[in-house]
Amino acid sequence: MSEKGSLSDVNRALDRYLPRKSKLARAMRYSVFAGGKRFRPILCLAVAQALGKPAKKVLPFACAVEMIHTFTLIHDDLPAMDDSQLRRGKPTCHKVYGEALAILAGDALNTLAFAIIADRPAAVLELAQAALTVVEGQVADVTAPQRRLTLQKLRAIHRWKTAALLSACVRGAAQLCGATGRQLKALTAYAEHLGMAFQIADDILDVTATAAQLGKPVRSDVKKGFPYVVGLNRSRQMAAAEKERALAALRPFGPKAARLAELARFVTERTK
């Protein structure tokens, strides 16, 4: 399962599921196909590979996850939230289509995500719980005081905002593939550490990268990032430690988890 193959499989499936014939549909498609790494759906496909199952078994769920992720990005970018002008190197949905339509596009993606996996109740439950947790994390983020956060509070916010959806990717895909209880436990541990590594690395890039590299504004919320709370060097050490814990959780799967291991390394080594 090459990265190129994974991307094309996911993009073809998304194209099939997304509507086309309305202004709302154009706003939805604009945000879903604005670019991005497709990290979350590829994570779902990598879980299938680790469990020896074909990617097509989890492809609808992978698309649902990407729709939920895009919905959260559309709403996060709104003036009432982060008030971002750029996302993935392009004007944000509300800058192109207006705030009202952007809100509705996010709502529609949220609904469509569950429609395409309605016949997979375990996956629906995982994704629904994660989506609620992401919302709770956003509430904690926007209501957090502007003064320095404690490390404990910062970790909690990002367990909710970032790690929850990554855990849902892994757990939902694992259950669709018939994972045993032991396998599910190991994959859950992997996902939790991966999620924290991902967020710490993202916060590091917010301080060290440019807007052109990331395709979105930088230093927009620096006081709520790991480098602000513990410093840049300590943040790098923490990200590396979380990566190693994620890799350790994969040992029971042997070579079949090579793609999952590659993704764990990617999140701490990426430059954009």
Secondary structure, 3 states (H helix, E strand, C coil): CCHHHHHHHHHHHHHHHCCCCCHHHHHHHHHHCCCCCCHHHHHHHHHHHHCCCCHHHCHHHHHHHHHHHHHHHHHHCCCCCCCCCEECCEECHHHHHCHHHHHHHHHHHHHHHHHCCCCCHHHHHHHHHHHHHHHHHHHHHHHCCCCCCCHHHHHHHHHHHHHHHHHHHHHHHHHHCCCCHHHHHHHHHHHHHHHHHHHHHHHHHHHHCCHHHHCCCCCCCHHHCHHHHHCHHHHHHHHHHHHHHHHHHCHHHHHHHHHHHHHHHHHHHCCC
